[in-house]
Amino acid sequence: MKCADMLVKLYTIADDWAFLAEQKQKGVSLRKPLGGEKHRVTGWVGDHFGNGWASEVDASLSGTTRTCFIATRENELIGFCCYDATALGYCGPIGVYETHRGKGTGTALLRACLLDMKLKGYGYAIMGWVPENQFGFYEKASGATVIADSHPGLYAGYLK
């Protein structure tokens, strides 16, 4: 499957956090994890999405400024999205537990990270190594566009 990086112009994204209330109406809360939740979050991500993503989540939760949002339903973790985990300016990884997909939670998590980046002064965000079958999600959720000739990009020497 073809992968590519995608670019989001953060300055074009409206400063609209209404998606938080929309998710709340569905029983889903979005927030940044507390320090004591780090291992629960990284363990959950490792169990459901693999150790590579768990490592990136760990990186996003290791600083005093957390760069990760989680989605919970009835105090159970159902999704996450991070930024500045792979590299500075990169948004992702993002994942929502299978039974909770298709309800706007992934889009809400992505928008939370992108708006947080925008508020910190970033002008652009990069979605790294996006599989071709997910281009549509990022285009619709954030206006992302494919960066030509970006594969394998940053991941050229990625350890296997």
C-alpha distance (Angstrom), angle and dihedral (degrees) to the residues before:
residue distance angle dihedral
M1 . . .
K2 3.79 . .
C3 3.81 117.3 .
A4 3.79 130.8 -169.7
D5 3.77 140.5 169.6
M6 3.79 117.6 -104.4
L7 3.80 129.4 -151.2
V8 3.81 128.0 -140.9
K9 3.81 121.5 -164.4
L10 3.79 98.9 -140.9
Y11 3.80 92.6 -169.2
T12 3.81 89.0 66.6
I13 3.81 94.7 55.2
A14 3.81 113.9 99.1
D15 3.80 116.8 -120.6
D16 3.79 90.2 -117.9
W17 3.79 119.5 139.1
A18 3.84 94.7 176.2
F19 3.80 89.5 118.3
L20 3.82 88.1 75.2
A21 3.81 91.1 62.6
E22 3.81 91.1 42.9
Q23 3.81 90.8 54.8
K24 3.83 91.0 44.2
Q25 3.83 88.8 57.0
K26 3.82 86.8 57.0
G27 3.81 91.0 50.8
V28 3.82 94.3 -103.2
S29 3.81 123.3 126.9
L30 3.80 123.2 -160.5
R31 3.79 120.4 -158.1
K32 3.77 144.9 131.0
P33 3.81 114.2 -87.2
L34 3.78 120.5 -107.6
G35 3.80 118.0 -116.6
G36 3.80 92.8 -105.9
E37 3.81 90.9 55.6
K38 3.81 94.8 60.4
H39 3.80 96.6 101.5
R40 3.80 93.6 42.6
V41 3.79 90.4 52.8
T42 3.82 96.1 44.0
G43 3.82 90.8 45.0
W44 3.80 91.8 51.1
V45 3.80 92.0 48.1
G46 3.82 90.6 48.2
D47 3.81 91.5 50.3
H48 3.82 94.5 48.5
F49 3.81 105.1 28.1
G50 3.80 107.3 19.2
N51 3.78 139.9 -99.6
G52 3.81 95.0 -76.2
W53 3.78 92.1 63.0
A54 3.81 90.9 40.1
S55 3.81 88.2 57.4
E56 3.79 90.9 52.1
V57 3.80 91.6 48.5
D58 3.80 88.2 50.0
A59 3.81 89.3 53.9
S60 3.82 90.8 50.1
L61 3.81 91.4 52.2
S62 3.80 98.4 42.4
G63 3.80 98.4 81.1
T64 3.76 129.0 69.3
T65 3.79 88.3 -111.1
R66 3.78 104.3 62.2
T67 3.78 114.6 -146.8
C68 3.80 97.9 -167.3
F69 3.78 134.9 89.4
I70 3.78 125.0 -160.9
A71 3.79 132.2 -160.3
T72 3.79 118.9 -142.7
R73 3.76 134.4 -175.6
E74 3.80 118.6 -166.5
N75 3.83 88.6 -11.3
E76 3.82 91.6 -56.4
L77 3.78 121.3 119.9
I78 3.81 112.8 -115.9
G79 3.81 104.1 161.9
F80 3.79 149.4 -2.7
C81 3.78 143.5 -165.3
C82 3.80 128.2 -169.3
Y83 3.76 139.2 -175.1
D84 3.80 134.8 -163.1
A85 3.81 86.4 29.6
T86 3.81 101.6 106.8
A87 3.79 92.7 32.3
L88 3.79 136.4 -33.1
G89 3.78 110.9 -67.9
Y90 3.81 94.4 18.9
C91 3.80 119.4 121.3
G92 3.78 116.9 -152.0
P93 2.87 174.1 40.3
I94 3.78 98.2 149.2
G95 3.77 128.0 178.0
V96 3.79 139.7 166.7
Y97 3.79 123.2 -167.1
E98 3.82 109.6 -102.6
T99 3.81 98.1 -113.1
H100 3.81 90.9 54.5
R101 3.80 98.7 49.0
G102 3.79 122.7 114.0
K103 3.82 94.1 38.0
G104 3.80 99.2 97.2
T105 3.80 95.6 -100.3
G106 3.80 94.5 118.2
T107 3.79 91.0 49.7
A108 3.81 90.7 48.0
L109 3.82 92.0 50.3
L110 3.80 91.1 48.3
R111 3.80 92.6 48.5
A112 3.83 91.1 48.6
C113 3.80 90.7 55.4
L114 3.79 93.8 43.9
L115 3.80 93.1 49.3
D116 3.80 90.6 46.4
M117 3.81 88.5 52.8
K118 3.80 90.9 48.0
L119 3.81 91.3 51.0
K120 3.81 89.3 52.4
G121 3.79 90.0 56.4
Y122 3.79 103.4 -98.1
G123 3.81 113.9 147.6
Y124 3.80 95.9 -166.4
A125 3.79 139.6 21.9
I126 3.78 127.2 -155.8
M127 3.78 123.6 -146.5
G128 3.78 103.7 -153.0
W129 3.78 128.6 -142.3
V130 3.81 96.2 -7.9
P131 3.82 113.6 -177.2
E132 3.80 112.9 -121.8
N133 3.82 91.8 -117.2
Q134 3.84 89.0 61.7
F135 3.82 98.2 49.8
G136 3.82 90.2 96.5
F137 3.80 93.3 56.1
Y138 3.80 92.9 54.3
E139 3.81 93.3 42.1
K140 3.81 91.5 52.5
A141 3.82 97.3 39.2
S142 3.79 98.7 45.0
G143 3.79 112.4 2.6
A144 3.82 89.9 -106.4
T145 3.78 118.2 171.9
V146 3.79 128.5 -157.2
I147 3.80 115.2 -102.6
A148 3.82 107.0 -134.1
D149 3.82 117.5 -121.7
S150 3.81 92.0 6.5
H151 3.80 98.9 132.1
P152 2.99 123.2 129.9
G153 3.80 88.7 1.5
L154 3.78 114.0 144.1
Y155 3.81 89.9 3.7
A156 3.82 96.2 60.9
G157 3.80 93.5 109.9
Y158 3.81 97.4 32.1
L159 3.82 112.1 152.6
K160 3.79 115.9 -114.3
